[in-house]
């Protein structure tokens, strides 16, 4: 007697957990195949110990299902299984890390390091552009103008002006702050810190290209700008000695100097725009309010800067110093991470809206668990900048040469301390040549406009970049692979490299970087970082970005399609 042909009615795919972490549990996906209008009872789709999201339950019996059978065609069955397995593998590879992060984000919340949010403001009336990328240089101790240890110390009164500033910006009043800012004509973004006891506010330019945080200091000060607030006045006990570990870190690349009688740790920083800052290291209380509202007071090391030279004297007219956010051990995020206060993650979001500024955060609470483009950081024992490898640049559909030492690959630095963006000489020249087509529609280069090296007068009145955006193309920076479909891309639209000058001209905010840093590095400055949440994850050694309006930071605990 012939056995009746058996019809396939279902397929079950079981995905085992990784061998190194079996606690993740199994994933079971069930597919039901039928020719009938009524579905059988559904298979269970989750084990009791499974924490990951599951597939949706089958539709109700009233929902009509398209029936089909593989009993007479094994090839169809194998093809269907192959497509299903491929889709499952693609799904798990794309989102498994996200699910683990989402699950882990709810574990041990009480023991988790904190995160801190800072508002960003634009600097009013400072039209000078800045280019930081600071580096420590040898200090000429024989010709030092100031010896902090020998100078008389006095206590300043907490005057009404400072008290008024604290009343306006005291972070204990709110967790998330309003933000304002722009690139031109102000040039930079700054936030504030509350330092000392009693605490006093200091406005600091945020700079991912600088190691050391420093504040203008009355030591006394030999060359300081007026600044936004009274100069920081250290007590004798605040001054760090040369034997302090932080002093050794700052001076590790300097010529060794034996000074048994030295009572202070001197430093000097030179910036890429040829300005400089000279001072001594100090340690004092920093007052931070975390995202959950708790107050953290801790000792941090920063520079007491008493001699500023160059363009710094102009840009310090409305601020008090620089907030160093690099990967160096002496930077503020690294100091906080070493104390277990935060995970070593820095993020900033510079708004494109001229009425806004953006925000900055320390810690990883506000890093999106999805939607980010991530690229690996390049590691260097001597360079603490946030830089990565660049494989291609396009202006519209036209490719630009990378230039530099290796024409096949370039290096790119993310630098919030630079007002504008810098290209290598070859890439810059080819970009300028690509702009020749705008002359055909009536744009004329205006050499009398000194706002930036290249400005054009339009054949019509310009009120905003939106009026001329259609005549320019988007720049696309490509990372990871030259294959478009699998590479990571950073898009710079026309509003990310153009400004409108006070003369009503449109000017290009990408400059020739031949004489900047090593001449072969691309630098992304504030003008091109606007409209992006940029994250520097020092824990996982990666840099990420995603488009954002930079209105206010949010905690995202679930993926959008799992929100109920």
Secondary structure, 3 states (H helix, E strand, C coil): CCCCCCCCCEEEEEECCCCCCHHHCCEEEEEECCCCCCCCCCCCCCCCCCCCCCCCCCCCCCCCCCCCCCCCCHHHHHHHHHHHHHHHHHHHHHHHHHHHHHHHCCCCCCCCCCCEEEECEECCCCCCCCCCCCEEECCCHHHCCCCHHHCCCCCCCCCHHHHHHHHHHCHHHCCCCCCCECCCCCCCEEEEEEECCCCEEEEEEEECCCCCCEEEECCCCCECCCCCCCCECCCHHHECCCCCHHHHHHCCCCCCCCCCCCCCCEEEEECCCCCEEEEEEEEEEEEEEECCCCEEEEEEEEEEEEEEECCHHHHCCCCCEEEECCCCCCCHHHHHHHCCCCCCEEEEEECCCCCECEEEEECCCCCCCCCCEEEECCCCCCCCCCEEEECEEEECCEEECCCCCCCCCEEEEECCCCCCEEECHHHHHHHHHHHHHHHHHCCEECCCCCCCCCEEECCCCCCCHHHCHHHCCCEEEEECCCCCCCCEEEEECHHHCEEECCCCCEEECEEECCCCCCCCEEEECHHHHECEEEEEECCCCEEEEEECCCCCCCCCCCCHHHCC
